[in-house]
Amino acid sequence: MSYRPRRAWLRVAHAVPRRPVGRCGDYPSLTTEIGEETNLVRSQMKLAKTLIAAAIGMGAAHAAFAMNVPGPLVTPQWLKAHQSDVTVIDIRGGGSMKAYDEEPVMGKDHFVKKSGGHIAGADLVNFNDIREERTVDGVKLKAMMPTAEYFTKVMDAAGVNSGKPYVIVPTGNAVFAMDRGTRLYFQMRYFGVPADQIAILNGGTNAWINAGYPVSIKPAPKKMGDWKATGEDKALLAGLNDVKEGEKSGTEQFIDARPTAQYLGIAKKPINKTAGHLAGAKSFPIDAIVKEDHGAAMFMSAADYKKIFHDFNISDTAPTTTYCNTGHLASGAWFVVHEILGNKNSKLYAGSMNEWTNLGNPTVGLPG
């Protein structure tokens, strides 16, 4: 819940009112009157102490809400130490929704074998809900970037509140799961959450379990949140015309974050009209985006990605736009470029090949 402290203004009686000069007979019970005045002062002083304590408490709460996350990725150890200081958001979709309230399966090596459960107190967001069907140039397109109003409703329906930093927790069992986290991260950043107020748990719930921390299997509670989109950071998002201009000028580096077969045009997702990739795009396939560690898909270091980019002939400093089929996998590539490598001149083309091909734009590659 959003909590804004207000300064408490205190009114305290500083002295007992003076008794008017007169005969004792004017006051039937002088002792009673003085006692009442003394009790009044004590009552007012007690109220003052209570209000001062409340003000101090509100200040402490405000200070806790004002903490920053250490970076775009946090470890299970950091989250465990700050669990009460942040809002934990569990993001999952498809079959993994069922595992939210199921026990995880552990292997003989005591590491997680099958994802299950969630971090206690986490708000559950369904990945299938965070994108919106929209009509572009008369064509209905699924899984598009949502409006602020739509996204706000989804977050509120999931019970997400404002007031604390956010830690997004995917299941962590595969790159697809981690990229659900990066897509939610991207949208929250786009709609106004500052970079120092949001992070992803590296390796997700699986890394949390592997670190020896408990999970809950309680069903998600029914509650409404008060999260609100507060703006739109358009520097993060590439539109159709931006991509066309980038292709035409040759000044933009395009990164294709899909499996290699889709990049080459050997395979095609049904949502796309044609196969292949954007002219001049470079492949950064999904199996190079994360590293598996005992069942947890982990983002790597900036130094690791610099080496990978060198091998793929990808610049880590050039103006860059990432894309895939619907902006899901491309959000993971954007996260690597923009957040881990620190290339702030990079964008996500959320419409991706879904929008590009269905609106009749050309691709390069073998026919699908």
C-alpha positions in Angstrom: 0.0 0.0 0.0 1.3 3.5 -0.8 2.1 5.3 2.4 2.9 9.0 2.5 4.0 10.3 5.9 2.5 13.5 7.1 4.1 15.8 9.6 2.3 15.8 12.9 1.6 19.2 14.4 1.4 19.1 18.1 -0.5 21.3 20.4 0.6 21.0 24.0 -0.4 23.0 27.1 2.7 24.7 28.4 1.3 26.0 31.6 -1.7 25.6 34.0 -4.1 28.4 33.4 -3.9 31.0 36.1 -6.8 31.1 38.6 -8.5 34.5 38.7 -8.0 36.4 41.9 -10.9 36.2 44.2 -12.3 34.9 47.5 -11.9 31.2 48.4 -15.7 31.1 48.4 -15.7 31.7 44.7 -14.3 28.2 44.2 -16.3 25.5 46.0 -13.4 22.9 45.5 -10.0 24.4 44.8 -8.3 21.0 45.2 -10.6 19.4 42.7 -10.0 22.2 40.1 -6.2 22.0 40.4 -6.4 18.2 40.1 -8.5 18.5 36.9 -6.0 21.0 35.4 -3.1 18.7 36.2 -4.8 15.7 34.6 -5.5 17.8 31.5 -1.8 18.7 31.2 -0.8 15.0 31.7 -3.3 13.9 29.1 -2.0 16.5 26.6 1.6 15.5 27.2 0.8 11.8 26.7 -0.9 12.7 23.4 2.1 14.7 22.4 4.5 11.7 23.1 2.2 9.4 21.1 2.1 11.7 18.1 5.9 12.2 18.2 6.4 8.4 18.3 4.0 8.0 15.4 5.9 10.7 13.4 9.2 8.9 14.1 7.7 5.6 13.0 6.4 7.1 9.8 9.8 8.6 9.1 11.4 5.2 9.5 8.8 3.6 7.2 9.5 6.3 4.6 13.2 5.7 4.8 12.6 1.9 4.3 10.5 2.6 1.2 13.3 4.9 -0.2 15.9 2.1 -0.4 17.4 1.3 -3.8 18.1 -2.1 -5.4 21.8 -2.8 -6.0 21.4 -3.3 -9.7 19.2 -4.9 -12.4 19.9 -8.4 -10.9 19.8 -9.5 -7.3 20.9 -12.8 -5.7 18.8 -15.0 -3.5 20.9 -14.0 -0.5 20.2 -10.3 -1.1 16.5 -10.9 -1.5 16.3 -13.0 1.6 18.0 -10.2 3.6 15.6 -7.6 2.2 12.5 -9.6 1.7 10.4 -7.3 3.9 11.7 -4.2 2.3 10.6 -5.0 -1.3 7.5 -6.1 -3.2 8.1 -9.5 -4.7 6.4 -10.2 -8.0 6.1 -13.8 -9.2 5.8 -13.9 -13.0 4.9 -17.1 -14.9 2.6 -18.3 -17.6 1.2 -21.4 -19.3 1.8 -24.7 -17.5 4.0 -23.0 -14.9 0.9 -21.3 -13.4 -0.1 -24.7 -11.9 3.2 -25.1 -10.2 2.7 -21.9 -8.2 1.1 -23.9 -5.4 2.8 -27.2 -5.9 5.8 -28.6 -4.1 9.1 -28.5 -6.1 10.8 -31.8 -7.0 14.4 -32.1 -5.8 17.0 -34.2 -7.4 19.4 -36.7 -5.7 22.1 -33.9 -5.8 19.7 -31.8 -3.6 19.2 -29.2 -6.3 15.8 -28.5 -7.8 14.8 -30.9 -10.5 11.3 -29.5 -11.2 10.0 -26.0 -10.4 7.4 -25.7 -7.7 6.1 -23.2 -5.1 6.8 -19.5 -4.8 8.5 -17.1 -2.4 6.1 -16.4 0.4 4.2 -13.1 0.0 4.8 -12.8 -3.7 2.1 -11.3 -5.9 1.3 -13.6 -8.8 1.3 -12.0 -12.3 0.2 -14.1 -15.3 2.5 -13.4 -18.2 -0.3 -14.2 -20.7 -2.2 -11.1 -19.4 0.5 -8.4 -19.5 0.4 -7.9 -23.3 -2.7 -6.7 -25.2 -4.4 -7.5 -28.5 -4.3 -4.3 -30.6 -5.4 -3.2 -34.1 -2.7 -1.6 -36.2 -3.6 -0.3 -39.7 -6.7 -2.4 -39.6 -4.9 -5.6 -38.7 -5.6 -7.3 -35.3 -2.3 -8.3 -33.6 -1.9 -10.4 -30.5 0.6 -9.9 -27.7 1.3 -6.3 -28.4 2.7 -3.6 -26.0 -0.2 -2.6 -23.8 -1.6 0.8 -23.1 -0.9 2.3 -19.7 -4.6 1.9 -18.7 -4.6 -1.8 -19.6 -1.3 -2.6 -17.9 -2.3 -0.8 -14.7 -5.5 -2.9 -14.5 -3.5 -6.1 -14.9 -1.1 -5.1 -12.2 -3.8 -4.0 -9.8 -5.8 -7.2 -10.4 -2.7 -9.1 -9.4 -2.5 -7.3 -6.1 0.7 -5.3 -6.8 1.1 -2.2 -4.7 3.3 0.9 -5.0 5.6 2.2 -2.3 8.5 -0.3 -2.2 11.2 -1.4 -4.7 10.2 -4.4 -6.9 11.9 -7.7 -7.3 10.6 -9.8 -10.2 10.9 -13.5 -9.7 10.4 -15.8 -12.7 10.3 -19.6 -12.2 13.9 -19.6 -13.5 13.8 -23.1 -15.1 14.7 -21.9 -18.6 15.5 -18.9 -20.8 11.8 -18.6 -21.7 11.0 -18.2 -18.0 13.7 -15.6 -17.4 12.5 -13.7 -20.4 9.0 -13.5 -18.9 10.7 -11.6 -16.1 12.6 -9.3 -18.5 9.4 -8.5 -20.4 7.6 -7.5 -17.2 10.7 -5.6 -16.1 10.7 -3.7 -19.4 7.1 -2.8 -19.2 7.4 -1.6 -15.6 10.4 0.5 -16.5 8.6 1.9 -19.6 5.6 2.8 -17.5 7.5 4.8 -15.0 9.4 2.6 -12.4 12.9 4.0 -12.0 15.9 1.7 -12.6 17.0 1.9 -9.0 13.6 0.6 -7.8 13.3 -2.6 -9.8 15.4 -5.8 -10.2 15.1 -9.4 -11.3 16.1 -12.4 -9.1 18.8 -14.0 -11.1 17.9 -17.7 -11.6 14.4 -17.0 -10.3 12.6 -19.3 -7.9 14.9 -22.3 -8.8 17.9 -20.3 -7.7 16.1 -19.4 -4.5 15.4 -23.1 -3.7 19.0 -24.1 -4.6 20.2 -21.5 -2.1 18.3 -23.4 0.6 15.4 -21.0 1.2 11.8 -22.2 1.7 8.9 -21.7 -0.7 5.2 -21.5 -0.1 2.5 -23.5 -1.8 -0.4 -21.4 -0.6 -2.8 -20.3 -3.4 -2.5 -16.7 -4.6 -4.7 -14.5 -2.4 -7.5 -12.5 -4.0 -6.7 -8.8 -3.5 -6.5 -5.6 -5.4 -3.4 -3.5 -5.7 -2.8 0.2 -6.2 0.0 0.2 -8.7 -0.2 2.9 -11.4 1.6 3.7 -14.6 3.2 7.1 -14.0 4.6 7.9 -17.4 6.0 6.4 -20.6 9.8 6.3 -21.2 9.7 6.3 -25.0 13.5 6.1 -25.3 13.2 2.4 -24.4 10.7 1.4 -27.1 11.1 1.2 -30.9 8.0 1.4 -33.1 7.4 0.2 -36.6 8.6 3.5 -38.2 11.7 3.5 -36.1 12.7 0.1 -37.4 12.0 1.1 -41.0 14.1 4.2 -40.6 16.9 2.2 -39.0 16.9 -0.3 -41.9 16.9 2.6 -44.4 19.7 4.6 -42.8 21.9 1.6 -41.8 22.8 3.3 -38.6 20.9 1.0 -36.3 22.1 -2.5 -35.2 19.3 -5.0 -35.1 19.6 -8.1 -32.8 17.4 -11.1 -33.5 16.8 -13.0 -30.2 15.0 -16.0 -31.6 16.3 -19.6 -32.1 18.7 -19.9 -35.0 16.3 -21.8 -37.2 13.8 -18.9 -37.0 16.5 -16.4 -37.8 17.5 -18.3 -40.9 13.9 -18.8 -42.0 14.1 -22.6 -41.7 11.3 -22.4 -39.2 8.5 -19.9 -38.5 6.1 -19.2 -35.7 2.4 -19.4 -36.8 1.8 -15.8 -35.5 4.2 -14.5 -38.3 3.1 -14.1 -41.9 6.5 -14.8 -43.4 9.8 -16.4 -42.2 13.3 -14.9 -42.0 14.8 -11.9 -40.3 15.2 -8.2 -40.7 17.8 -7.2 -43.3 21.2 -6.8 -41.7 20.1 -8.2 -38.3 22.6 -10.2 -36.2 21.6 -13.4 -34.4 21.9 -13.5 -30.6 20.0 -16.9 -30.1 18.2 -17.8 -26.9 20.7 -20.5 -26.0 23.4 -17.9 -25.6 21.5 -15.5 -23.4 21.6 -17.5 -20.1 23.7 -20.2 -18.5 22.2 -23.2 -16.7 23.3 -23.8 -13.1 21.7 -26.8 -11.4 18.3 -26.2 -13.0 18.4 -22.4 -12.7 18.8 -20.2 -15.8 21.3 -17.5 -14.9 22.1 -14.3 -16.6 25.9 -13.9 -16.9 28.3 -11.0 -16.3 29.0 -8.0 -18.5 32.4 -9.5 -19.3 30.9 -12.8 -20.4 28.4 -11.0 -22.7 31.2 -8.8 -24.2 33.0 -12.0 -25.2 29.8 -13.6 -26.6 29.0 -10.4 -28.6 32.6 -10.4 -30.0 32.1 -14.0 -31.2 28.7 -13.1 -32.8 30.2 -9.9 -34.3 27.7 -7.8 -32.3 28.7 -4.4 -31.0 27.9 -3.7 -27.4 28.0 0.1 -27.8 26.2 0.8 -31.2 22.6 2.1 -31.3 20.7 -1.2 -31.0 17.1 -2.5 -31.4 16.3 -6.0 -30.3 13.4 -8.1 -31.7 12.0 -11.6 -31.8 8.4 -12.8 -32.6 6.3 -10.9 -30.1 8.9 -9.0 -27.9 9.2 -11.8 -25.3 12.6 -13.2 -26.1 13.8 -9.9 -27.4 13.2 -8.4 -23.9 15.9 -10.7 -22.6 18.3 -9.5 -25.3 17.3 -5.9 -24.5 18.0 -6.6 -20.8 21.5 -7.8 -21.6 22.3 -4.9 -23.8 20.6 -2.0 -21.9 20.9 -3.1 -18.3 23.8 -5.5 -18.0 26.1 -4.0 -20.6 24.9 -0.5 -20.0 24.2 0.5 -23.6 21.5 3.1 -22.9 21.1 3.7 -26.7 19.2 0.5 -27.1 15.5 -0.2 -27.6 13.0 -3.1 -27.7 10.9 -3.5 -30.8 7.9 -4.9 -28.9 5.9 -5.5 -32.1 8.7 -7.6 -33.5 8.1 -10.0 -36.4 4.4 -10.3 -35.4 3.8 -6.7 -36.4 6.5 -6.5 -39.1 5.4 -9.4 -41.2 1.7 -9.1 -40.8 1.8 -5.5 -42.0 3.6 -6.7 -45.2 7.2 -5.7 -44.5 10.0 -7.7 -46.1 12.3 -10.3 -44.5 15.5 -12.0 -45.4 16.2 -15.8 -45.2 15.0 -19.1 -46.5 11.2 -19.4 -47.2 9.4 -20.9 -44.1 
